[in-house]
Amino acid sequence: MPKASAVSAQSDQPDTDSRPDIADHRTPAHKARQGLSYPFGDQVPSGTTAIDVADRIKWVRIPLPWSLDHINVYLVDEGTRGWTLIDTGSFGERGRAAWEALEAGLLDGRPIWRIIATHMHPDHLGLAGWLAERHGSILVMTLGEYLMASHLWMGGAATMPDSDVQFLLKNGLPGDYEPMVRAAGYDHYQKGVSKPPEQFERIEDGSVLTIGGMRWRVVIGRGHSPEHACLECLDEPLFIAGDQVLPEITSNVSVYAREPMGNPLAHWIASLDRMRQISGNPLVLPAHGPVFHGLHARLERLIDGHIDKLERLHAACQEKPRSAVSAFGALYRRKITGFEFFMALGEAVAHVHALESLDLLSREDDGGVYRFSATGQFDRGAILPAILALPGVALKPLSPA
């Protein structure tokens, strides 16, 4: 990995919403002012213990081997059929050991009948193949997520593709780090994900599933991953959010080399905006952090946070042309080091591309590096309508529940 001294940026205040794996240490009183409340207080599941968050629904935590050290998974009691599991944890010794302990106790001798993966990231899909083989489980997920998972798993290689290296260099990675990047390999996904099941059941936006005797509607989100499935309960005020709406951190939204001109931030913001149409004040069951109330307040904060970053980036590019890497100081309020650098770079490119799509940045190729200069005036109130007007970005309205 590149050394921190060469590829880090720092400004004066910590910004916990800038990275997808750093806890938000704001006080409970501050969080309450943000419109969030936590019905279980400081209580979280641990080890083989679970918290009953609703009738038939158990909240369990599986350890992760990263700075973001847990994922919330949800086990739904399906009676004699066994259990429906939402998300799995990553493939590795800790994750497998956690599930072996749960099999010996909490599962009560009944199989995991069905696995619903909200999306294809290793912490959500990583143990699906392993668990499906042990339990004979059905895998349920969207087509976009299944195909991307299969592509990444089968495409693992010892060296990084030239296209990925060039993508990093074009967006400002110092050239003397190219040998290290190439040596890092291209098999990280394969290491964190057991071989995905060879068959799956497809869900789509608007699909209705029966889980635990209740009706759940699939609400698709985009930007963090291609076709992320959230689940809105139509019979009780419950919302399984995956990574789309987290209470204390914001998910990474990145451009990747396989789609180098992508505009995921526009899709992300449009997805969050559509979720404002979810009625009431459901109990949100997120993939990370505590279960909470305050969905609409959190949606507002997530959207506003990215618009804040777009405004800071536009102002920085008025001062001088900037690459994605040299824009770090405008986007992140703490030092970016280690593997986080690559996540931060992908997210910086996402913000650059969003402004470029709105004709608020212009691109030039400066000696093999893309640099961006501000154009036009940043009108904060016009950003969301302009994003929703971009071709292919807006999603159809949610039908009445």
C-alpha positions in Angstrom: 0.0 0.0 0.0 1.1 3.6 -0.5 2.6 5.1 2.6 0.4 7.5 4.5 2.9 10.4 4.2 2.6 10.4 0.4 -1.1 9.9 -0.1 -2.9 11.4 2.9 -4.8 14.6 3.4 -5.7 16.3 6.6 -7.7 19.3 7.6 -8.7 20.7 11.0 -11.8 18.9 12.1 -12.7 15.2 12.2 -15.6 14.4 9.8 -16.9 10.9 10.7 -19.4 11.0 7.9 -16.5 11.1 5.3 -15.5 7.5 5.6 -17.5 4.3 5.6 -15.8 2.6 8.5 -15.2 5.2 11.2 -17.6 5.3 14.1 -19.5 8.5 14.9 -18.5 9.5 18.4 -21.1 12.3 18.8 -22.9 12.3 22.1 -26.4 10.8 22.5 -27.8 14.3 23.0 -26.3 15.5 19.7 -27.7 12.4 18.0 -31.1 13.1 19.4 -30.9 16.6 17.9 -30.3 15.0 14.6 -33.7 13.3 14.9 -32.5 9.8 15.8 -33.5 7.7 18.7 -32.3 4.2 19.8 -35.0 2.0 21.3 -32.5 -0.5 22.7 -30.1 2.2 24.1 -26.6 1.0 24.4 -27.7 -2.7 24.2 -26.2 -4.6 21.2 -26.0 -8.3 20.5 -22.7 -10.0 21.2 -21.3 -13.5 20.5 -24.2 -16.0 20.5 -26.7 -13.6 22.1 -29.4 -12.0 20.0 -31.9 -9.1 20.6 -35.5 -9.6 19.6 -36.2 -6.4 17.6 -39.7 -7.5 16.4 -41.9 -10.5 16.4 -39.9 -13.4 15.0 -36.9 -11.1 14.1 -33.6 -11.5 15.9 -30.7 -9.1 15.6 -27.3 -10.8 15.7 -23.8 -9.4 15.2 -21.0 -11.2 13.3 -17.4 -9.9 13.8 -15.5 -8.5 10.9 -11.7 -8.4 10.6 -11.5 -4.7 9.8 -11.7 -1.3 11.5 -15.5 -1.6 11.0 -15.5 -4.6 13.3 -19.1 -5.9 13.0 -22.1 -6.4 10.7 -25.6 -6.7 11.9 -27.4 -9.7 10.4 -31.1 -10.5 11.0 -32.5 -14.0 11.6 -36.3 -14.3 10.9 -38.1 -17.3 12.4 -39.9 -19.3 9.6 -41.2 -22.0 11.9 -40.7 -25.6 10.7 -38.8 -24.3 7.6 -36.1 -22.9 9.7 -34.7 -19.4 9.4 -34.5 -16.6 6.8 -31.1 -14.8 7.2 -30.5 -11.3 5.9 -26.8 -10.8 5.2 -24.0 -13.1 6.4 -20.7 -11.6 7.4 -17.4 -12.0 5.6 -15.7 -15.3 4.7 -12.9 -15.9 7.2 -12.1 -17.7 10.4 -13.9 -15.3 12.7 -17.1 -15.3 10.7 -17.2 -19.1 10.3 -16.5 -19.6 14.0 -19.4 -17.2 14.9 -21.8 -19.1 12.7 -20.7 -22.4 14.1 -21.5 -21.1 17.6 -24.9 -19.8 16.5 -25.6 -23.2 14.9 -24.9 -24.9 18.1 -27.3 -22.7 20.1 -29.5 -19.9 18.7 -30.6 -21.7 15.6 -32.2 -24.3 17.8 -31.3 -27.2 15.4 -33.2 -25.7 12.5 -31.6 -24.8 9.2 -31.0 -21.5 7.5 -33.7 -22.0 4.8 -33.2 -18.8 2.9 -30.4 -16.2 2.7 -31.3 -12.7 1.4 -28.2 -10.7 0.6 -28.8 -7.0 0.4 -25.8 -6.6 -1.8 -22.6 -8.2 -3.0 -20.0 -6.7 -0.6 -17.9 -9.3 1.3 -19.4 -8.4 4.7 -22.9 -9.0 3.3 -22.4 -11.9 0.9 -19.1 -13.4 2.1 -20.5 -16.5 3.9 -23.5 -17.1 1.7 -21.9 -19.9 -0.3 -20.5 -21.5 2.8 -23.7 -21.3 4.7 -25.8 -22.4 1.7 -23.7 -25.5 1.3 -24.1 -26.4 5.0 -27.8 -25.7 5.2 -29.1 -26.2 1.7 -30.1 -22.6 1.7 -31.8 -20.6 -1.2 -29.8 -17.4 -2.1 -32.0 -14.5 -2.9 -30.6 -11.2 -4.3 -30.9 -8.8 -7.2 -29.5 -9.7 -10.6 -27.0 -6.8 -10.6 -25.5 -7.7 -7.3 -25.3 -11.5 -8.1 -23.7 -10.9 -11.5 -21.2 -8.4 -10.0 -20.3 -10.8 -7.2 -19.8 -13.6 -9.7 -17.6 -11.4 -11.9 -15.4 -10.2 -9.1 -15.0 -13.7 -7.6 -14.2 -15.4 -10.9 -11.9 -12.5 -12.0 -9.5 -12.7 -9.1 -5.9 -12.5 -10.2 -2.4 -12.2 -8.7 -1.7 -8.9 -10.3 -3.9 -5.8 -10.8 -5.2 -5.2 -14.3 -3.6 -2.4 -16.3 -6.9 -0.7 -16.6 -7.2 -0.4 -12.8 -3.6 1.0 -12.5 -4.2 3.5 -15.2 -7.5 4.6 -13.6 -5.6 5.4 -10.3 -2.8 7.2 -12.1 -5.2 9.3 -14.2 -6.9 10.4 -11.0 -3.8 11.6 -9.2 -2.1 8.6 -7.6 1.7 9.4 -7.5 3.4 7.5 -10.3 6.2 6.1 -8.0 3.6 4.0 -6.2 2.6 2.1 -9.4 4.8 -1.0 -8.6 3.3 -1.3 -5.1 -0.2 -1.1 -6.5 0.5 -3.7 -9.1 1.9 -6.1 -6.5 -1.1 -5.7 -4.3 -3.0 -8.2 -6.5 -6.6 -8.4 -7.6 -7.9 -11.2 -5.4 -9.1 -9.3 -2.3 -12.8 -10.0 -3.1 -12.1 -13.7 -3.6 -10.4 -13.8 -0.2 -13.4 -12.3 1.6 -16.2 -14.2 -0.2 -16.8 -17.9 -0.3 -17.7 -19.1 -3.8 -21.2 -17.8 -4.5 -23.9 -20.4 -5.0 -24.3 -21.3 -8.6 -28.1 -20.6 -8.5 -30.1 -17.8 -7.0 -33.6 -16.4 -6.9 -33.9 -12.9 -8.3 -35.7 -10.0 -6.6 -36.3 -6.6 -8.2 -37.5 -3.2 -7.2 -41.1 -3.6 -6.0 -40.9 -7.4 -5.5 -42.9 -8.5 -2.4 -41.6 -11.3 -0.3 -43.2 -13.1 2.6 -40.7 -13.2 5.5 -41.7 -14.4 8.9 -45.3 -14.3 7.9 -45.2 -10.6 6.9 -45.1 -8.9 3.5 -41.8 -7.1 2.7 -41.3 -4.9 -0.4 -38.0 -4.6 -2.1 -36.8 -1.0 -2.4 -33.7 -0.7 -4.5 -30.9 1.8 -3.8 -28.0 2.5 -6.1 -24.6 4.2 -5.7 -23.0 2.2 -2.9 -23.4 -0.9 -5.0 -25.2 -1.6 -8.3 -28.6 -2.8 -7.2 -28.8 -2.8 -3.3 -32.0 -4.3 -1.9 -33.6 -2.8 1.1 -36.7 -4.4 2.6 -39.8 -2.3 3.7 -42.3 -4.3 5.8 -45.8 -3.6 4.6 -47.5 -5.0 7.7 -45.4 -3.5 10.5 -43.3 -0.3 10.7 -39.9 -2.0 10.0 -37.2 -1.2 7.4 -34.2 -3.4 6.7 -31.7 -0.9 5.4 -28.5 -2.8 4.7 -25.8 -0.2 3.9 -28.2 2.2 2.3 -29.1 4.1 5.5 -26.8 3.8 8.5 -27.3 5.8 11.7 -23.7 6.8 12.5 -21.6 6.5 9.3 -22.2 7.0 5.6 -21.5 4.3 3.1 -18.7 4.6 0.6 -19.8 5.8 -2.8 -17.0 5.2 -5.3 -16.2 5.2 -9.0 -14.2 2.1 -10.0 -12.0 1.3 -12.9 -14.4 -1.1 -14.5 -16.8 1.9 -15.0 -14.3 4.8 -15.1 -16.8 7.5 -16.1 -19.6 6.3 -13.7 -21.7 8.7 -11.7 -22.6 6.7 -8.6 -23.1 9.7 -6.3 -26.0 10.9 -8.5 -27.6 7.5 -8.2 -26.9 7.4 -4.5 -28.5 10.8 -3.8 -31.5 10.0 -6.0 -32.0 6.7 -4.2 -32.0 8.4 -0.8 -34.4 11.1 -2.1 -36.9 8.4 -3.2 -36.7 6.7 0.2 -38.3 9.9 1.6 -41.5 8.4 0.2 -41.5 5.6 2.8 -44.3 6.5 5.2 -44.3 6.8 9.0 -41.4 6.3 11.3 -40.3 2.7 10.9 -37.7 0.9 13.1 -34.6 0.9 10.9 -32.5 -2.3 11.0 -29.2 -1.2 9.5 -26.1 -3.3 8.6 -23.8 -1.4 10.9 -24.5 0.6 14.1 -27.5 0.4 16.4 -31.1 -0.2 15.4 -32.8 3.2 15.3 -35.9 5.4 14.7 -35.5 8.5 12.5 -35.3 7.3 8.9 -36.4 10.6 7.4 -34.1 12.7 9.5 -31.2 10.5 8.6 -32.0 10.6 4.9 -32.0 14.4 5.0 -28.6 14.4 6.8 -27.0 12.0 4.3 -28.2 14.0 1.3 -27.2 17.3 2.9 -23.8 15.9 3.8 -22.9 15.0 0.2 -24.2 18.4 -1.1 -21.9 20.0 1.5 -19.0 18.1 0.0 -19.9 19.0 -3.5 -20.0 22.7 -2.5 -16.6 22.5 -0.8 -15.1 20.7 -3.8 -16.5 23.3 -6.2 -15.0 26.1 -4.1 -11.6 24.3 -4.0 -11.6 23.9 -7.8 -12.3 27.6 -8.2 -8.9 28.2 -6.5 -7.0 26.1 -8.9 -7.5 22.9 -11.1 -7.4 19.8 -9.0 -7.1 16.1 -9.5 -9.3 13.8 -7.4 -6.3 13.1 -5.1 -5.5 16.8 -4.6 -9.2 17.4 -3.7 -9.0 15.2 -0.6 -8.5 18.3 1.6 -11.8 19.7 0.5 -13.7 16.5 1.0 -12.3 14.9 4.1 -11.6 16.5 7.5 -9.2 14.0 8.8 -6.1 12.1 7.7 -6.6 9.4 5.1 -4.1 6.5 5.3 -3.5 2.9 4.2 -6.3 1.1 2.4 -8.7 3.9 3.2 -6.8 5.9 0.6 -8.2 3.9 -2.2 -11.8 4.1 -0.9 -11.3 7.9 -0.5 -10.0 8.2 -4.0 -13.0 6.3 -5.5 -15.3 8.6 -3.5 -13.4 11.7 -4.5 -13.8 10.7 -8.2 -17.6 10.2 -7.5 -17.9 13.7 -6.3 -15.9 15.1 -9.2 -18.1 13.2 -11.7 -21.3 14.4 -10.0 -20.2 18.1 -10.4 -19.0 17.4 -14.0 -22.3 15.9 -14.9 -24.0 19.1 -13.7 -21.6 21.3 -15.8 -20.0 22.6 -12.6 -16.6 21.2 -13.3 -14.6 21.0 -16.5 -12.0 18.3 -17.2 -8.5 18.6 -18.8 -5.8 16.0 -19.2 -2.7 17.5 -17.7 0.2 15.3 -18.6 -1.7 12.1 -18.0 -3.6 13.3 -14.9 -7.2 14.5 -15.0 -7.6 17.9 -13.4 -10.8 19.7 -12.9 -11.7 23.4 -12.8 -14.9 25.0 -11.4 -17.4 26.4 -13.9 -20.7 28.2 -13.2 -22.1 29.1 -9.8 -22.9 26.5 -7.1 -26.6 27.0 -6.2 -27.2 24.7 -3.3 -31.0 24.6 -3.7 -30.7 23.6 -7.4 -28.4 20.6 -6.9 -30.9 17.9 -6.0 -33.4 18.8 -8.8 -30.5 18.9 -11.3 -29.3 15.5 -10.2 -32.9 14.0 -10.5 -33.1 15.5 -14.0 -30.0 13.6 -15.2 -30.8 10.9 -17.7 -31.3 7.5 -16.1 -30.8 8.7 -12.6 -34.3 9.2 -11.2 -36.1 6.1 -10.0 -39.9 5.5 -10.4 -41.9 6.7 -7.4 -42.7 4.1 -4.7 -46.3 2.9 -5.0 -48.5 3.3 -1.9 -47.8 0.6 0.7 
